Amino acid sequence: MPDKFLFKEGHRARAIYLIFAYIFLILLMTCMIVPIIKIVVDSLDPTATYGINLWPKKIDLMAYKYIMNTTTLYRPFFVSVLTTLLGTFVGLLIVTVTAYVLIQKEMPGQKLIVGMILFTMMFNGGLIPTYLTVQSVGLMNSIWAVILPLTLSAYNIILMKSFFESIPGTLFEAAQIDGCAPLTIFYKIVLPLSKPALASIGLFIAVTIWNDFFHFQIYITNPMWQNFQLKLRELVLSESATGTPTTSALTAEMLKSAVIVVVITPFLIIYPFVQKYFVKGVTIGAVKG
């Protein structure tokens, strides 16, 4: 009887826990989804006003048409896409090559270099020295002034290094016995086994560059090379979009909401495809590190 009673009590406690867990997750999901639904509805409904609108009274795509037909909006979008794609490639190249070099235990000064990289995770030169450095090397008004500071991440290097160290050393030894050069081992063995780490770190870099507006604001003064997020910031901070909409039907709220939807859509599409690699890559790097 006591065992049966304890079993019933344990079963009841588990059921109560699951009920509260589901309620909490539903509330949390609602808090995340409702703002997105509101933004989408506001971008489609010209009659939408301030408040929570979860269903459009009238659907009109004029805000999206305006974005696609206005140079001051679609050009910054392409600048954001170009910067993100190029920055992600450059960032992964720098991170993987650096991490591969740092796992070579026989390299002279290997521990010193790792220590210097770890030091930069806690201390950096600051904004003004960084700005003066970018200016002195002639990168002002260039997308490289944005890409290089954002892709040179000590955290990403250490994370990739930890992942590379989780690869069995016997694979490296077997490849060396077969006569493979270090670059061949890197290209044919290390990179194919590092898809989870490449996906997670690539996502880190891409999201950072895609959402950045600060570096564009201080390094890019040419309006032709400003990105979409900087334009979104201008729209959100402005009290009204005076001079921006071409018709009275296109409200400032519609335009701002449409721009926000365009900003968040690419990664809403990408996340489901890289989720399994992302979770695995972050877990392995964290445990090994």
Buried (B, 14 or more C-beta within 10 A) or exposed (E): EEEEEEEEEEEEEEEEEEEEEEEEEEEEEEEEEEEEBBBBBBBBBBEBEEEEBEEBEEEBEBBBEBBEEBEEBBBBBEBBBEBBEBBBBBBBEBBBBBBBBBBEEEEEEBEEBBEEBEEBEEEEEEEEEBBEEBEEEEBBEBBBBBBBBBBBBBBBBBBBBBBBBBBEEEEBEEBEEEEBEBEEBBEEBBBEBBBBBBBBBBBBBBBBBBBBBBBBBBBBEEEEBBBBBBBBBBBEEEEEBEEBBEEEEBBBBBBBBBBBBBBBEBBEEEEEEBEEBBEBBBEBBEEEE
